[in-house]
Amino acid sequence: MKLVVLSGKGGVGKTLVSVNLTNVLSEFGKIVHLDCDVEEPNSNIFLKREIDFTENVDIQIPYADSSKCTKCGLCSENCQFGAISVFKTGTVVFESLCHGCGVCSYICPEKAIKEKSKTIGNISFGEKDNIIFGEGVLKIGEPSGVKVIRKLKNKYPDSDIIITDAPPGASCSVVETLKGADYALVITESTPFGLHDMKAVLEIALKMNIKTGIVINRYDENYKETENYLRSENIEIISKIPFIKEIAEMYSRGELISNKKEYREIFLEIAEKTGVLKCLNK
Amino acid sequence: MFKQIAIVSGKGGTGKTTVTAALTHLFKNNIPVDCDVDASNLFLLFNPKTEKQYDYYGGKKAVIDIGKCSSCGLCAEICRFDAININSGEYSVDNYSCEGCGYCAIRCPEKAIELFESRSGEYYISSYKEGRFIHGELEPGEETSGGLIAGIRKKAIELADKTDYIIIDGSPGIGCPATSSITGVSYVLIVSEPTLSGFHDLKRIMETTEQFRRKYSVAINKYDINTEITEKIEKYCSDKNIKITGKIPFDKTVMKAVQESNSIINYNSPASEAIKKLYKNITEEIK
């Protein structure tokens, strides 16, 4: 079973839930935990796995061989991203705009455009005590982490239980993370912000036909709107985690709250209600 | 001439939008701009009335004409974005993955693939009780294109003629949306929090801001939830010669304000006092 923890809004407790769920599940069997929040990966602050190996994530980007280029301009005409231009002095690739699609090198009649590798990030892995941990890191200055996420996910495609920490928001990197998932566990908080951003993520999960459940973190019973909305949409609330100062403090220090008995119950319940525990015990 | 101030955070949920909303009340004669397009929350605090809506076409998507397709599979083989789906022999384009490069259309031997403009979001000009307000919303699942943010910011500049400030609520993270929020601005404020993850993410957004050579400072929100990490952040910033322009205490009134869709600045509370100090420090910085 592949369960993805996601949130729409950042800072509502996505990493808190994913790492503690993994921690509790690892008492029962082997878990793969993937941190796909490649712009700001934080899972390993809590899971504390030593990294056994790291691989670069490369894309292919073009460059023009000026001795062959006739400045015909076909490359620039066919590039959808404005990433290659022909000047009097030669043909220039704007690397930060280039998607690495391969159009220009194919279209060039002189075969003057070649490709070279460019590292946009890396993925790394560490295994200890029933947890195989993997994370992707996007290099600073790179625009998109989608390829890092794809490579990270492809490393352990067939593991029984995969818990994934998704990027925040509701854009294409979230979609990439959700591909192939069996369950989307959406974290929100009891505020209009949490509600607004949760709706966008739910729309994606619905379109992708993925089963969904909700965790309301920093739950406040006086704020009814989230529950009213979920009831009207017939979406299950898996857990309500109250605001407790100790949780915030432990989180700030990078500690796993599920190592404390009273909080362990929360994640055990999530593991049961989402069906992931049953899957693990099979 | 107006100044552009961007508020960013690296990590989400550090209080970026709360601080932005408060600052737009304090800086007189400004246009607030919400560039956090896949979690656009600032408008929830302004209760704005939409004046104008614009569609945003972020790029193109490939479409396969099944009538012409001979199922040769070349498109799926050459697409570098894994955007071609095959379902019981029938080929189609996965709109979420397609980046609209057109490689498949160029290569298809049957000329069965064409590119079409695709709507990937919208942006709005609205009025609220203190002036005008601009925000954008990305269609769920669309590419995190900086293009929408660039479009919003261009609109803001057109409208900013007689104003003194454009205040930008930036995108979280360090990727394209975040950098599109800070490129070309006069000043960047990074809102951080004293958690290990907050500190980790702060370092990455600081490095990103430095790459863009923007003048910036750091505010530590909820600074008293972990004073040890707050001290570490202060030390880290002072070593790099970066000012801490604000320290905002943890304050339950903030959550109450958000729940009531109001800005913290309209409440008498420790956080609101701290943000007033932050405002003063920033005005000194951008003089």
Interface residues (C-beta under 8 A of the other chain):
Chain A: S7 G8 K9 G10 G11 V12 T15 E39 E40 N42 I45 Q60 N78 Q80 F81 H99 G100 C101 G102 V103 Y106 I107 L138 I140 G141 E142 P143 S144 G145 R150 P167 P168 G169 A170 S171 C172 S173 V174 V175 E176 S190 T191 P192 F193 H196 D197 A200 V201 E203 I204 K207 R218 D220 N222 Y223 K245 A248 E249 Y251 S252 R253 G254
Chain B: S9 G10 K11 G12 G13 T14 T17 D38 A39 S40 N41 L44 G59 K60 I78 R80 F81 D82 Y96 S97 E99 G100 C101 G102 Y103 I106 R107 L115 L138 P140 G141 E142 E143 T144 G146 S171 P172 G173 I174 G175 C176 P177 A178 T179 E193 P194 T195 L196 S197 G198 H200 D201 R204 E207 T208 Q211 I225 N226 I229 M255 V258 Q259 S261
